[in-house]
Amino acid sequence: MWAKTDVQCVGGPVDGRCLLVPIDENGAPPERIDQTWLWTEYGGELLDADMNGGYQLESIAGGGPPWVYVWTSALPDQRSTGQGR
């Protein structure tokens, strides 16, 4: 049996929910949660969600727990590319 922990999500398709994720031998959750993982866990709940991105792990208190997953878009920022004017 793998050890797991709950990590809160900020932004994105599961904003405000906690994801139950496995932890590694150092007690840390995965650095990134991608679309494949989200579809496997939430399937049909995400049909109308913006899935163009993923969750990046961030520590709230420096180098360790507690953590949060923050949504990051897979699309380039239009301001940095000169588009969207």
GROMACS elastic network, one bead per residue, 0.5 to 0.9 nm:
[ bonds ]
;  ai    aj funct       b0    kb
    2    22     6  0.64102   500
    2    23     6  0.76185   500
    2    24     6  0.88385   500
    3    21     6  0.85150   500
    3    22     6  0.57822   500
    3    23     6  0.58919   500
    3    24     6  0.80384   500
    3    27     6  0.84613   500
    4    20     6  0.63186   500
    4    21     6  0.52874   500
    4    23     6  0.53860   500
    4    24     6  0.88598   500
    4    27     6  0.88463   500
    4    29     6  0.79618   500
    5    19     6  0.79664   500
    5    20     6  0.54940   500
    5    21     6  0.55953   500
    5    22     6  0.64039   500
    5    23     6  0.67450   500
    5    27     6  0.89386   500
    5    28     6  0.88153   500
    5    29     6  0.73751   500
    6    18     6  0.55575   500
    6    19     6  0.53411   500
    6    21     6  0.63744   500
    6    22     6  0.89016   500
    6    29     6  0.89970   500
    7    17     6  0.82896   500
    7    18     6  0.50663   500
    7    19     6  0.52586   500
    7    20     6  0.65926   500
    7    21     6  0.73878   500
    7    29     6  0.81962   500
    7    57     6  0.88523   500
    7    66     6  0.80701   500
    7    67     6  0.62318   500
    7    68     6  0.55497   500
    7    69     6  0.66990   500
    8    15     6  0.81642   500
    8    16     6  0.64829   500
    8    17     6  0.57969   500
    8    19     6  0.63777   500
    8    67     6  0.74012   500
    8    68     6  0.50188   500
    8    69     6  0.61508   500
    8    70     6  0.86737   500
    9    12     6  0.79008   500
    9    14     6  0.65642   500
    9    15     6  0.52483   500
    9    16     6  0.54650   500
    9    17     6  0.56614   500
    9    18     6  0.59472   500
    9    19     6  0.71953   500
    9    55     6  0.76759   500
    9    68     6  0.58258   500
    9    70     6  0.60039   500
    9    71     6  0.75271   500
   10    14     6  0.78461   500
   10    16     6  0.59970   500
   10    17     6  0.81431   500
   10    55     6  0.84666   500
   10    68     6  0.70418   500
   10    69     6  0.60692   500
   10    71     6  0.62377   500
   11    14     6  0.71148   500
   11    16     6  0.74606   500
   11    55     6  0.87352   500
   11    69     6  0.85904   500
   11    70     6  0.63010   500
   11    71     6  0.52174   500
   11    72     6  0.83994   500
   12    15     6  0.54308   500
   12    49     6  0.81921   500
   12    50     6  0.72443   500
   12    51     6  0.77049   500
   12    53     6  0.80549   500
   12    54     6  0.78866   500
   12    55     6  0.79185   500
   12    70     6  0.79100   500
   12    71     6  0.51747   500
   12    72     6  0.78372   500
   12    73     6  0.85502   500
   13    38     6  0.89481   500
   13    46     6  0.69227   500
   13    49     6  0.55651   500
   13    50     6  0.63909   500
   13    51     6  0.68588   500
   13    71     6  0.84521   500
   14    17     6  0.56857   500
   14    18     6  0.82610   500
   14    19     6  0.87447   500
   14    38     6  0.87295   500
   14    42     6  0.89920   500
   14    46     6  0.84798   500
   14    49     6  0.88773   500
   15    18     6  0.85458   500
   15    70     6  0.88811   500
   15    71     6  0.84204   500
   18    68     6  0.88713   500
   19    69     6  0.87787   500
   21    29     6  0.63595   500
   21    30     6  0.74916   500
   22    27     6  0.89032   500
   22    28     6  0.82846   500
   22    29     6  0.59681   500
   22    30     6  0.73585   500
   23    26     6  0.75528   500
   23    27     6  0.52120   500
   23    30     6  0.69083   500
   24    27     6  0.52494   500
   24    28     6  0.54554   500
   24    29     6  0.63909   500
   24    30     6  0.77097   500
   25    28     6  0.75057   500
   26    29     6  0.89679   500
   27    64     6  0.89360   500
   28    31     6  0.83246   500
   28    64     6  0.75997   500
   28    65     6  0.80952   500
   29    32     6  0.86550   500
   29    57     6  0.78778   500
   29    67     6  0.85948   500
   30    33     6  0.69343   500
   30    56     6  0.87114   500
   30    57     6  0.72430   500
   31    55     6  0.83478   500
   31    56     6  0.59925   500
   31    58     6  0.81311   500
   31    69     6  0.86816   500
   32    54     6  0.69954   500
   32    55     6  0.55319   500
   32    57     6  0.59594   500
   32    69     6  0.79802   500
   33    36     6  0.82256   500
   33    37     6  0.63638   500
   33    38     6  0.73353   500
   33    54     6  0.58032   500
   33    56     6  0.66236   500
   33    57     6  0.81216   500
   33    69     6  0.80870   500
   34    37     6  0.55785   500
   34    38     6  0.65242   500
   34    39     6  0.88863   500
   34    53     6  0.73107   500
   34    55     6  0.64953   500
   34    56     6  0.87664   500
   35    38     6  0.50402   500
   35    39     6  0.60791   500
   35    40     6  0.85351   500
   35    51     6  0.66131   500
   35    52     6  0.79397   500
   35    53     6  0.71452   500
   35    54     6  0.61473   500
   35    55     6  0.87586   500
   36    39     6  0.52117   500
   36    40     6  0.61739   500
   36    41     6  0.87032   500
   37    40     6  0.51398   500
   37    41     6  0.62601   500
   37    42     6  0.85357   500
   38    41     6  0.52167   500
   38    42     6  0.57823   500
   38    43     6  0.72541   500
   38    46     6  0.83091   500
   38    51     6  0.89925   500
   38    54     6  0.87752   500
   39    42     6  0.52886   500
   39    44     6  0.77959   500
   39    45     6  0.86701   500
   39    46     6  0.72264   500
   40    43     6  0.57424   500
   42    45     6  0.56254   500
   42    46     6  0.65174   500
   43    46     6  0.59900   500
   43    47     6  0.74816   500
   44    47     6  0.54025   500
   44    48     6  0.87235   500
   45    48     6  0.77681   500
   45    49     6  0.81464   500
   46    50     6  0.80742   500
   46    51     6  0.78827   500
   47    50     6  0.85861   500
   47    51     6  0.89061   500
   48    51     6  0.87520   500
   50    53     6  0.80849   500
   51    54     6  0.75765   500
   51    73     6  0.85793   500
   51    74     6  0.89045   500
   52    72     6  0.86497   500
   52    73     6  0.59669   500
   52    74     6  0.54256   500
   52    75     6  0.69344   500
   53    71     6  0.69315   500
   53    72     6  0.54855   500
   53    75     6  0.73482   500
   54    69     6  0.89965   500
   54    70     6  0.81912   500
   54    71     6  0.56430   500
   54    72     6  0.55281   500
   54    73     6  0.66291   500
   54    74     6  0.72463   500
   55    69     6  0.52522   500
   55    70     6  0.51903   500
   55    72     6  0.59654   500
   55    73     6  0.87404   500
   56    68     6  0.82071   500
   56    69     6  0.52422   500
   56    70     6  0.52926   500
   56    71     6  0.63648   500
   56    72     6  0.67495   500
   57    67     6  0.66942   500
   57    68     6  0.58831   500
   57    70     6  0.64620   500
   58    62     6  0.88028   500
   58    63     6  0.88354   500
   58    64     6  0.88348   500
   58    66     6  0.88096   500
   58    67     6  0.55950   500
   58    68     6  0.54575   500
   58    69     6  0.61051   500
   58    70     6  0.69660   500
   59    62     6  0.56814   500
   59    63     6  0.60303   500
   59    64     6  0.57244   500
   59    65     6  0.63183   500
   59    66     6  0.60954   500
   59    68     6  0.64035   500
   59    69     6  0.87260   500
   60    63     6  0.81634   500
   60    64     6  0.76799   500
   60    65     6  0.70879   500
   60    66     6  0.57025   500
   60    67     6  0.54821   500
   60    68     6  0.69621   500
   61    64     6  0.65507   500
   61    65     6  0.68283   500
   61    66     6  0.65876   500
   61    67     6  0.79007   500
   62    65     6  0.82016   500
   62    66     6  0.89593   500
   64    67     6  0.68884   500
   65    68     6  0.88650   500
   72    75     6  0.88363   500
   73    76     6  0.75659   500
   73    77     6  0.85440   500
   75    78     6  0.83484   500
   76    79     6  0.86219   500
   76    80     6  0.76228   500
   76    81     6  0.72980   500
   77    80     6  0.55335   500
   77    81     6  0.66310   500
   77    82     6  0.89363   500
   77    83     6  0.87081   500
   78    81     6  0.51410   500
   78    82     6  0.61067   500
   78    83     6  0.50503   500
   78    84     6  0.58373   500
   78    85     6  0.86913   500
   79    82     6  0.53483   500
   79    83     6  0.63076   500
   79    84     6  0.70429   500
   79    85     6  0.83228   500
   80    83     6  0.78092   500
   81    84     6  0.86621   500
   82    85     6  0.72620   500
